[in-house]
Amino acid sequence: MGSPRKSDKKAVLDLAAWSFNITSSVGIIMVNKALMATHGFSFATTLTGLHFVTTTLMTIVFRWLGLSQPSHLPLPDLIKFVIFSNLSIVGMNVSLMWNSVGFYQIAKLCMIPASCLLEVVFDRVHYSRDTKLSIMVVLVGVAVCTVTDVSVNAKGMLAAVIAVWSTAFQQYYVHYLQRKYSLNSFNLLGHTAPAQAGSLLLVGPFVDYLLTGKRVDHFNFTSLSLFFLVLSCFIAIGVNLSQFICIGRFSAVSFQVLGHMKTVLVLFLGFLFFGKEGLNLHVVLGMLLAVLGMMWYGNASAKPGGKERRSVLPVRSERHNGASEEKDGSEK
């Protein structure tokens, strides 16, 4: 009797976590589009640094209210995480600038096989045939939706490779650190957000100048652009927190697979609110294929043997936090 009730509770919490991530992620895309395209604030790396400043303030408030317990994260692990995360942010921005939209989307799709490889190598995860096939269906569906012209150049390829692998390592590391040091999402953000805020605000203006040829300190704010900037920073708290919650619950690969639902949703909302000029048969087919693949992945990975973790970290987090979830050897 207790097991179904526990399973139902987990399913509800999983849905709530994912809904939180989708809502905040799609929201920040729309706000940032208004901030950058309409109001001309094109300093993406600096903006991300400001996002982590507000996230840091949130973790301080939570600690002050007693909602976040003291925890420990060794400095070497913190430094490695910040390096991966910042390389991911800068790499994505540079890849988008140096590559065609088509190749940029191809690079983003490569994050799923990269994340799979990391789990196979470091955690000895085994995927069933159905799980592998469902991931392929998701990749094909999203590719059909989003990939248009594909042109490649040497520096664009380098930026894409750095972006893909740093993102895969960063997302794997979120899950790894939470399991190894018994850190919840608030604890991990409390350690990483201040370091990312400081480092990105330090290098962000220089990176943005190299990418745009404009200086952030010369930007003339209007009341409306300032409003969108503050709103973007506020929504970023939800994005950062929900990302850590989701990766902690699902694993990096599942986070990437489900993440493509946001791509499909953004496309759908674009067609809904901004007209149907980009809507054609192959896009509709791709969206349907991606959604079917995601449903198949959820079903296949949840089955016994669908996705098995064959190594267990020798730390207290596996004994306390992870024991009930890994008892049957499976993970979403």
C-alpha positions as CSV (number, residue, x, y, z in Angstrom):
1,M,0.0,0.0,0.0
2,G,2.8,2.4,0.9
3,S,4.7,1.9,-2.3
4,P,2.0,3.1,-4.7
5,R,1.4,6.1,-2.5
6,K,5.1,6.9,-2.5
7,S,5.3,6.5,-6.2
8,D,2.3,8.8,-6.8
9,K,3.9,11.4,-4.5
10,K,7.2,11.2,-6.5
11,A,5.3,11.5,-9.8
12,V,3.5,14.7,-8.6
13,L,6.8,16.2,-7.4
14,D,8.5,15.3,-10.7
15,L,5.7,17.0,-12.6
16,A,5.8,20.1,-10.4
17,A,9.6,20.4,-10.8
18,W,9.4,20.0,-14.5
19,S,6.5,22.4,-14.8
20,F,8.5,25.0,-12.8
21,N,11.5,24.6,-15.1
22,I,9.4,24.9,-18.3
23,T,7.5,27.9,-17.1
24,S,10.5,29.8,-15.9
25,S,12.7,28.8,-18.9
26,V,10.1,29.8,-21.5
27,G,9.3,33.0,-19.6
28,I,12.9,34.1,-19.5
29,I,13.3,33.4,-23.2
30,M,10.4,35.8,-23.9
31,V,11.7,38.5,-21.5
32,N,15.3,38.3,-22.8
33,K,14.0,38.5,-26.4
34,A,12.3,41.8,-25.5
35,L,15.3,43.0,-23.6
36,M,17.9,42.2,-26.3
37,A,16.0,42.5,-29.6
38,T,13.6,45.3,-28.7
39,H,15.6,47.3,-26.3
40,G,19.1,46.6,-27.5
41,F,20.7,45.1,-24.3
42,S,22.9,42.5,-26.2
43,F,25.3,41.7,-23.3
44,A,24.3,38.1,-22.7
45,T,27.3,37.1,-20.5
46,T,27.0,40.1,-18.3
47,L,23.3,39.5,-18.0
48,T,23.9,35.9,-16.9
49,G,26.3,37.3,-14.2
50,L,23.5,39.6,-13.0
51,H,21.2,36.5,-13.0
52,F,23.5,34.8,-10.6
53,V,23.7,37.9,-8.4
54,T,20.0,37.8,-7.8
55,T,20.2,34.0,-7.3
56,T,22.9,34.6,-4.7
57,L,20.6,37.1,-2.9
58,M,17.9,34.5,-2.9
59,T,20.1,31.8,-1.3
60,I,21.2,34.4,1.4
61,V,17.5,35.1,2.2
62,F,16.7,31.4,2.4
63,R,19.6,30.8,4.7
64,W,18.6,33.8,6.9
65,L,15.0,32.4,7.1
66,G,16.4,29.0,8.1
67,L,15.0,27.3,5.0
68,S,18.5,26.2,3.9
69,Q,20.8,24.2,6.2
70,P,24.6,24.7,6.4
71,S,26.5,22.4,4.1
72,H,30.0,21.8,2.7
73,L,31.4,21.7,-0.8
74,P,35.2,21.4,-1.2
75,L,36.9,24.2,-3.0
76,P,38.4,22.0,-5.8
77,D,34.9,20.7,-6.7
78,L,33.5,24.2,-6.6
79,I,36.2,25.5,-8.9
80,K,35.7,22.7,-11.4
81,F,31.9,23.3,-11.4
82,V,32.3,27.0,-12.0
83,I,34.8,26.4,-14.9
84,F,32.4,24.0,-16.6
85,S,29.4,26.2,-16.1
86,N,31.1,29.5,-17.2
87,L,32.6,27.7,-20.3
88,S,29.1,26.5,-21.1
89,I,27.6,30.0,-20.9
90,V,30.4,31.7,-22.9
91,G,30.6,28.8,-25.3
92,M,26.9,28.8,-26.1
93,N,27.0,32.6,-26.7
94,V,30.0,32.4,-29.0
95,S,28.7,29.3,-30.8
96,L,25.4,31.1,-31.6
97,M,27.4,34.1,-33.0
98,W,29.9,32.2,-35.0
99,N,27.7,29.4,-36.4
100,S,24.6,29.3,-38.5
101,V,21.3,28.6,-36.7
102,G,21.2,25.1,-38.2
103,F,24.6,24.1,-36.9
104,Y,23.9,25.7,-33.5
105,Q,20.9,23.5,-33.2
106,I,22.9,20.4,-34.3
107,A,25.4,21.2,-31.5
108,K,22.6,21.5,-28.9
109,L,21.3,18.1,-30.0
110,C,24.8,16.6,-29.4
111,M,24.5,17.3,-25.7
112,I,22.3,14.3,-25.2
113,P,24.8,11.7,-26.6
114,A,27.6,13.6,-24.7
115,S,25.6,13.3,-21.5
116,C,24.9,9.7,-22.2
117,L,28.6,9.0,-22.7
118,L,29.5,10.7,-19.4
119,E,27.0,8.6,-17.5
120,V,28.2,5.4,-19.2
121,V,31.9,6.1,-18.5
122,F,31.7,7.6,-15.0
123,D,28.5,5.9,-13.5
124,R,28.5,2.8,-15.6
125,V,24.9,3.4,-16.6
126,H,23.4,0.9,-19.0
127,Y,20.6,1.9,-21.4
128,S,18.1,-0.6,-22.8
129,R,17.5,-0.8,-26.6
130,D,14.1,1.0,-26.2
131,T,15.6,3.8,-24.2
132,K,18.3,4.4,-26.9
133,L,15.8,4.3,-29.7
134,S,13.5,6.7,-27.9
135,I,16.4,9.2,-27.5
136,M,17.1,8.8,-31.3
137,V,13.4,9.6,-32.1
138,V,13.6,12.8,-29.9
139,L,16.8,13.9,-31.6
140,V,15.4,13.3,-35.1
141,G,12.1,15.1,-34.2
142,V,13.8,18.2,-32.8
143,A,16.3,18.2,-35.7
144,V,13.4,18.2,-38.2
145,C,11.7,21.1,-36.3
146,T,14.7,23.3,-35.9
147,V,17.6,22.6,-38.2
148,T,17.6,24.7,-41.4
149,D,20.8,25.8,-43.2
150,V,23.9,24.1,-41.8
151,S,27.3,25.8,-42.5
152,V,30.4,25.0,-40.6
153,N,33.7,26.9,-40.0
154,A,36.7,26.0,-37.9
155,K,36.3,28.6,-35.1
156,G,32.5,27.9,-35.0
157,M,33.2,24.2,-34.7
158,L,35.6,24.8,-31.8
159,A,33.1,27.0,-30.0
160,A,30.4,24.3,-30.5
161,V,32.6,21.5,-29.1
162,I,33.5,23.6,-26.1
163,A,29.9,24.5,-25.5
164,V,28.6,20.9,-25.8
165,W,31.2,19.3,-23.6
166,S,31.3,22.0,-20.9
167,T,27.4,21.9,-20.7
168,A,27.4,18.1,-20.5
169,F,30.0,18.2,-17.7
170,Q,28.3,21.0,-15.9
171,Q,24.9,19.2,-15.9
172,Y,26.5,15.8,-14.9
173,Y,28.4,17.6,-12.1
174,V,25.2,19.0,-10.7
175,H,23.8,15.5,-10.2
176,Y,27.2,14.1,-9.0
177,L,27.7,16.8,-6.4
178,Q,24.2,16.5,-5.0
179,R,24.6,12.8,-4.6
180,K,28.2,12.8,-3.3
181,Y,27.8,15.6,-0.7
182,S,24.1,15.2,0.2
183,L,23.4,18.7,-1.2
184,N,19.9,19.8,-2.1
185,S,19.2,22.4,-4.8
186,F,19.3,25.3,-2.3
187,N,22.6,24.2,-0.8
188,L,24.3,23.7,-4.1
189,L,23.1,27.0,-5.4
190,G,24.3,28.7,-2.2
191,H,27.8,27.4,-3.0
192,T,28.0,27.9,-6.7
193,A,25.9,31.1,-7.4
194,P,28.2,33.6,-5.6
195,A,31.3,32.2,-7.4
196,Q,29.5,32.3,-10.8
197,A,28.2,35.8,-10.2
198,G,31.6,37.1,-9.3
199,S,33.5,35.4,-12.2
200,L,30.9,36.2,-14.9
201,L,30.7,39.9,-13.8
202,L,34.5,40.0,-14.0
203,V,34.9,38.5,-17.5
204,G,31.4,39.2,-18.9
205,P,31.9,42.8,-20.0
206,F,35.1,41.8,-21.9
207,V,33.5,38.8,-23.5
208,D,30.4,40.8,-24.5
209,Y,32.7,43.5,-26.0
210,L,34.5,40.9,-28.1
211,L,31.2,39.5,-29.3
212,T,29.3,42.7,-29.9
213,G,31.8,45.5,-30.2
214,K,29.8,47.4,-27.6
215,R,30.6,48.3,-24.0
216,V,28.0,47.5,-21.3
217,D,28.9,50.6,-19.3
218,H,27.9,52.8,-22.3
219,F,24.4,51.3,-22.5
220,N,21.7,53.9,-22.0
221,F,19.0,52.5,-19.9
222,T,15.3,53.5,-20.2
223,S,12.7,52.8,-17.6
224,L,11.3,50.0,-19.8
225,S,14.6,48.3,-20.5
226,L,15.5,48.5,-16.8
227,F,12.1,46.9,-16.0
228,F,12.9,44.0,-18.4
229,L,16.4,43.6,-17.0
230,V,15.0,43.4,-13.4
231,L,12.3,41.0,-14.5
232,S,14.8,38.8,-16.3
233,C,17.0,38.6,-13.2
234,F,13.9,37.7,-11.1
235,I,12.8,34.9,-13.4
236,A,16.4,33.7,-13.6
237,I,16.1,32.7,-9.9
238,G,13.4,30.2,-10.9
239,V,15.4,29.0,-13.9
240,N,18.6,28.3,-11.9
241,L,16.8,26.8,-9.0
242,S,14.5,24.6,-11.2
243,Q,17.5,23.4,-13.2
244,F,19.3,22.1,-10.1
245,I,16.0,20.6,-8.8
246,C,15.3,18.8,-12.1
247,I,18.9,17.5,-12.6
248,G,18.9,16.3,-9.0
249,R,15.6,14.4,-9.6
250,F,16.0,13.2,-13.2
251,S,19.8,13.0,-14.1
252,A,21.5,15.1,-16.8
253,V,20.4,12.9,-19.8
254,S,16.7,13.0,-18.8
255,F,17.0,16.8,-18.2
256,Q,18.3,17.2,-21.8
257,V,15.6,14.9,-23.3
258,L,12.8,16.7,-21.5
259,G,14.6,20.0,-22.2
260,H,13.7,19.6,-25.9
261,M,10.1,19.9,-24.8
262,K,10.8,23.5,-24.2
263,T,12.1,23.9,-27.8
264,V,8.9,22.4,-29.1
265,L,6.8,24.6,-26.8
266,V,8.6,27.8,-27.8
267,L,8.0,26.9,-31.5
268,F,4.4,26.2,-30.8
269,L,3.9,29.5,-28.8
270,G,5.7,31.3,-31.6
271,F,3.3,30.0,-34.2
272,L,0.4,30.8,-31.8
273,F,1.3,34.4,-31.1
274,F,3.4,35.5,-34.0
275,G,1.7,33.9,-37.0
276,K,2.1,30.8,-39.1
277,E,4.7,31.9,-41.6
278,G,7.2,29.3,-40.3
279,L,4.6,26.5,-39.9
280,N,4.9,23.8,-42.5
281,L,4.5,20.1,-42.8
282,H,8.0,19.1,-41.8
283,V,7.9,21.3,-38.7
284,V,4.6,19.8,-37.6
285,L,5.9,16.3,-38.3
286,G,9.1,17.1,-36.3
287,M,7.1,18.4,-33.3
288,L,4.9,15.3,-33.3
289,L,7.9,13.0,-33.6
290,A,9.7,14.8,-30.7
291,V,6.7,14.6,-28.4
292,L,6.2,10.9,-29.2
293,G,9.9,10.3,-28.6
294,M,9.7,12.0,-25.2
295,M,6.7,10.0,-24.2
296,W,8.5,6.8,-25.3
297,Y,11.7,7.8,-23.4
298,G,9.7,8.4,-20.2
299,N,8.1,5.0,-20.5
300,A,11.2,3.1,-21.6
301,S,13.6,4.6,-19.0
302,A,11.1,3.9,-16.1
303,K,10.9,0.2,-16.9
304,P,13.2,-2.3,-15.0
305,G,16.4,-2.3,-17.0
306,G,15.5,0.7,-19.0
307,K,18.3,2.8,-17.4
308,E,20.4,1.1,-14.7
309,R,23.1,2.7,-12.7
310,R,25.7,0.1,-12.0
311,S,28.0,2.1,-9.7
312,V,27.3,3.6,-6.4
313,L,29.2,6.5,-4.9
314,P,30.8,5.5,-1.6
315,V,29.3,8.4,0.3
316,R,26.6,9.1,2.8
317,S,24.3,10.6,0.2
318,E,23.9,7.2,-1.5
319,R,23.1,5.6,1.9
320,H,20.5,8.2,3.0
321,N,19.2,10.2,0.1
322,G,19.6,7.8,-2.8
323,A,19.0,4.4,-1.2
324,S,15.3,4.3,-1.9
325,E,15.6,5.6,-5.4
326,E,18.5,3.3,-6.4
327,K,17.4,0.1,-4.6
328,D,16.0,-1.4,-7.8
329,G,19.0,-0.2,-9.8
330,S,17.0,2.2,-12.0
331,E,16.9,5.9,-12.4
332,K,14.9,8.3,-14.6
